[in-house]
């Protein structure tokens, strides 16, 4: 569909900040808002509002701010969407293309990016949109790889690589340290004691529930949860493994 010139069309800004974004990296919501407003004025766009998503990684499209933006797009309230950077909409090329082809283009809505300085009301802008989207996805994949590599290296040294801690431990955010939760650790020891007494996994689960013990999520035990505890014998004995990388001795204190 051929799009008209964007000058004078009703515009809405969209800004997204992840948990790691702050003022000095230029990705905080306030900085994005300033850039969007300045760029809209320069283009002669009447900017009605800026909708935001805070502390969001930008992977899923089910974000409150983005869904509000799409609601306005579908209702015909928006002629132009302005973002500070294309990856504020999404770091996934597939998702960016879905937004452009399924939401914006069929409704004659132009997408304008401040950082990349393009708008999709022109053929060149639509081509550049796809090129920049490819690099945004590439950058996301590199970040994912770096995080995974860092966790594997941490595991190799015996450190906790992240994720939900096993029953019996608590993890303090930002420290990478596991600390024994004595009440839950007693349940772990009880599981292994019952196994040593010859009880099946199902019978152990029934015994734990009769004793009013709960899982890490506060739920009743099943033979599946009991099996997961038993399969972590080496971990509870002080060893650590992550993604196939084993350590002879973990940094955490053993429960067994």
C-alpha positions in Angstrom: 0.0 0.0 0.0 1.4 3.4 -0.9 1.6 5.7 2.0 1.0 9.5 2.1 3.5 12.0 3.5 3.7 11.8 7.2 3.8 15.5 8.0 0.8 16.5 10.1 -0.4 13.0 10.7 -1.5 12.0 14.2 1.5 10.4 16.0 2.0 8.3 19.1 5.4 7.5 20.6 6.5 4.2 22.1 9.3 3.7 24.6 10.6 0.6 26.3 13.3 0.2 29.0 14.7 -3.1 30.3 15.8 -3.6 33.8 19.4 -2.8 32.8 18.6 0.4 31.1 19.5 3.7 32.9 20.2 7.3 32.1 23.9 7.0 31.3 23.3 4.5 28.5 20.6 6.7 26.9 17.9 4.0 27.0 15.9 5.1 30.0 12.3 6.1 29.4 12.9 9.8 30.1 15.7 10.0 27.5 13.7 8.1 24.9 10.7 10.4 25.5 12.8 13.5 25.0 14.2 12.2 21.7 10.8 11.1 20.5 9.2 14.5 21.2 12.1 16.4 19.6 12.0 14.3 16.5 8.3 14.6 16.2 8.5 18.4 16.3 11.2 18.4 13.7 9.0 16.3 11.3 5.9 18.4 12.0 4.1 15.5 13.7 1.4 16.3 16.3 2.5 13.9 19.1 -0.5 13.0 21.2 1.1 10.7 23.7 4.0 8.3 24.5 3.1 4.9 25.7 5.8 3.0 27.7 6.8 -0.4 28.9 9.2 -0.5 31.8 11.7 -3.2 32.9 10.8 -5.4 29.9 13.4 -7.4 27.9 11.7 -6.8 24.6 11.3 -10.4 23.6 7.6 -10.9 23.9 4.9 -8.7 22.3 2.5 -9.2 25.2 3.5 -6.0 26.9 0.9 -3.6 28.4 2.3 -0.5 26.6 2.7 -2.2 23.3 -0.7 -3.7 23.4 -2.2 -0.2 24.1 -0.3 1.1 21.1 -1.7 -1.6 18.9 -5.2 -1.0 20.2 -4.9 2.7 19.1 -3.4 1.6 15.7 -6.3 -0.8 15.1 -8.9 1.8 16.1 -7.5 4.3 13.6 -6.3 6.8 16.2 -2.7 6.7 15.0 -1.1 7.7 11.7 2.6 7.5 12.7 4.4 5.5 15.4 7.6 7.1 16.6 10.3 5.2 18.5 13.8 6.3 19.7 15.3 3.1 18.3 13.8 0.2 16.4 14.8 -2.4 18.9 12.6 -0.6 21.5 9.7 -2.2 19.6 11.4 -5.7 19.5 14.8 -7.2 19.1 13.3 -10.0 17.0 13.3 -9.4 13.2 10.3 -11.8 12.9 8.3 -9.8 15.4 9.3 -6.5 13.8 8.1 -7.8 10.4 4.9 -9.0 11.9 4.2 -5.6 13.4 5.0 -3.8 10.2 3.2 -6.2 7.8 0.2 -7.2 10.0 -0.5 -4.1 12.0 1.1 -0.9 10.6 1.2 -1.2 6.8 -2.4 -2.5 6.3 -3.7 0.5 8.3 -1.5 3.0 6.5 0.5 3.7 9.7 4.1 4.8 9.2 6.9 3.7 11.6 9.5 6.3 12.3 12.8 5.7 14.2 14.9 8.5 15.7 18.2 6.7 15.9 18.1 5.0 12.5 16.3 8.1 10.9 14.0 6.3 8.6 10.2 6.0 8.2 8.3 3.2 6.5 6.2 5.5 4.4 8.9 5.3 1.8 10.3 2.3 -0.1 13.8 3.1 1.1 12.6 3.3 4.7 10.9 -0.1 4.5 14.1 -1.6 3.1 16.2 0.0 5.8 13.7 -1.2 8.4 14.4 -4.8 7.5 18.2 -4.3 7.5 18.2 -2.6 10.9 15.8 -5.3 12.2 18.3 -8.0 11.1 21.1 -6.3 13.1 18.8 -5.9 16.2 18.1 -9.6 16.1 21.8 -10.4 15.6 22.7 -8.2 18.6 20.2 -10.0 20.7 21.6 -13.4 19.7 25.1 -12.3 20.6 23.9 -11.1 24.0 22.2 -14.5 24.6 25.4 -16.3 23.7 27.5 -14.2 26.0 25.2 -14.7 28.9 25.2 -18.5 28.3 28.9 -18.6 28.0 29.3 -16.6 31.2 27.1 -19.0 33.1 28.9 -22.0 31.8 32.3 -20.5 32.8 30.8 -19.7 36.2 29.6 -23.2 36.6 33.0 -24.6 35.6 34.5 -22.7 38.6 31.8 -24.1 40.9 29.6 -20.9 41.0 25.9 -20.7 40.8 24.9 -19.9 37.2 21.4 -18.5 37.9 17.9 -19.7 37.6 15.5 -20.9 40.3 17.6 -22.4 43.2 16.9 -26.1 44.1 14.8 -26.9 47.1 16.9 -26.4 50.2 18.6 -23.2 49.0 17.9 -19.5 48.6 19.6 -17.3 46.1 20.3 -13.6 46.7 19.9 -11.5 43.5 23.1 -10.0 42.2 25.4 -12.1 44.4 25.4 -15.4 42.6 25.6 -17.1 46.0 23.4 -20.0 47.3 22.6 -20.1 51.0 21.0 -23.0 52.8 17.3 -22.6 53.8 17.3 -24.7 56.9 13.6 -25.6 56.9 13.6 -26.6 53.3 17.0 -28.4 53.7 15.4 -30.6 56.4 12.9 -31.7 53.8 15.7 -32.6 51.4 17.4 -34.7 54.0 14.1 -36.3 54.8 13.7 -37.3 51.2 17.1 -39.1 51.1 16.5 -40.7 54.5 13.2 -42.2 53.3 14.8 -43.4 50.1 17.5 -45.1 52.2 14.7 -46.7 54.2 13.5 -48.4 50.9 10.4 -46.2 50.1 9.4 -45.6 46.5 9.2 -42.1 45.1 5.5 -42.2 45.3 5.5 -43.4 48.9 8.0 -40.7 49.8 5.7 -38.0 48.3 2.8 -39.4 50.3 4.9 -39.3 53.5 6.1 -35.8 52.9 2.5 -34.6 52.3 1.3 -36.3 55.5 4.1 -34.4 57.3 2.8 -31.2 55.8 6.0 -30.5 53.9 5.9 -28.5 50.7 7.8 -28.0 47.5 9.8 -24.8 46.8 6.5 -23.4 45.2 4.6 -24.2 48.4 2.7 -27.1 46.7 2.2 -30.7 47.7 4.8 -33.2 46.6 4.3 -35.7 43.8 6.7 -38.6 42.8 8.0 -36.2 40.0 9.3 -33.6 42.5 10.7 -36.3 44.7 12.6 -37.7 41.7 14.1 -34.3 40.9 15.5 -34.0 44.4 16.9 -37.5 44.3 18.5 -36.8 40.9 20.4 -33.9 42.4 22.2 -36.0 44.9 25.6 -34.8 43.7 24.5 -31.2 43.9 23.2 -31.6 47.5 26.5 -33.3 48.3 28.4 -30.1 47.2 29.0 -30.5 43.5 27.6 -28.3 40.8 26.7 -28.8 37.1 25.2 -26.5 34.5 24.5 -27.2 30.9 26.7 -30.3 31.0 29.6 -28.4 32.6 30.5 -30.2 35.8 32.5 -28.9 38.7 34.2 -31.2 41.2 33.2 -28.9 44.1 30.6 -26.1 44.1 30.8 -22.8 46.0 27.5 -23.7 47.8 27.5 -25.5 51.2 26.3 -29.1 50.9 23.1 -30.2 52.5 24.0 -33.9 52.6 
